[in-house]
Amino acid sequence: MFFTSSSKMEPSRPILLDPSQRANQLQKRFRSIDAIGRQAYALLKAYAKSNGLRTFDSLIAATAMLERRTLVTRNRKHFEMIGGLAVDVPEY
């Protein structure tokens, strides 16, 4: 048996998923993780030596790029060299 957590609108009990639903859910997650890993590796190849991009920063950037999100950070210098990545530095 596999369970998923309920949303805020639903009662606080787990929802039972049938095996095919659970398999589909896991397959989507693994495809996403694989794509992030490939993108992070490509970023490391392009920017690690030339700009000092680190592994965890490449994973953060790859996730933002593939999810089509803006990366909000106060560390602009870690990400500014990456083309195609939307970066927002908040003013505090």
N, C-alpha and C positions, 0 to 999 in steps of 0.2 A: 504494500500500500504506500502511496505517496500523497503528501499533503501540500497545500499551498496556503499561505496566510491570507486572511480575508482583508478586504479594504475597510476603511474607516466607516463606511456606510453600512456595512454588514455586521451581523452579530459576531462576537469574537470566538468563533469556532472554526476549525480548519475545514477546508473543502476537499473532499476526496476526488482525485483525478483518476480516470481510467488509464491503464498502461499506455495506450496509444497517444493520449493527450500528453501524458508525462514525457513520453519519448520525443514527441514533436517539440515540446517546450525545451527539453535539454538539447536537442539538435540545434535549435535556433541560438541558444546561448553559446554553444561550442563554436558554431560558425562565426558568431560575432567575436568571440575571444580569439579565434584563429586569424580573423581579418585584422584585428587590433595588433596582434603580434607581428604579422607581416608588415603592416604599416610602420610600426615602431622600429622594426629592423631596418626598413628602408630609410627612415629618418636618421637612425644611428649611422648608417653607411654614409649618408650625405653630410651630416653635421657633427659627428662625434670628434673627429680629429680637427676639422677646420674651425669649429665654433665651441667645442667643449660640451656638446649635448650629452647628458647623462642618461642612463637606462630608464630610470623612473620618469624623468621629464619626457622622454620619447614616448613612453606608454601613456602619459597624461595627454600629450599633444595628439597622438594617434587616436585616442578615444574621442577627444573633442572633434577632430576632423571627421571621423567616420560617423559620429552622431550628429554632425552638422550643428555643433554648439559653439558658442563663444567661450573661450577660456578666460576666466576672470582670475587675475593673479597680480601680486605686487612685485613679482620677479620678471619684469619685462625682458631683461637681458637673457634669460634662459630660453625664451621662445621667439624673440623678435626676428630671428633669421629664417624661420620656417615659413615658406610661401604657402598660401592657401589656408593658413590657420588664423582665425579671427581671435585677436587678443584684446582684452579690455583691462586697463589698469585703473582701479577705482581711486578716487580722491578721498582721503580720510581727513 
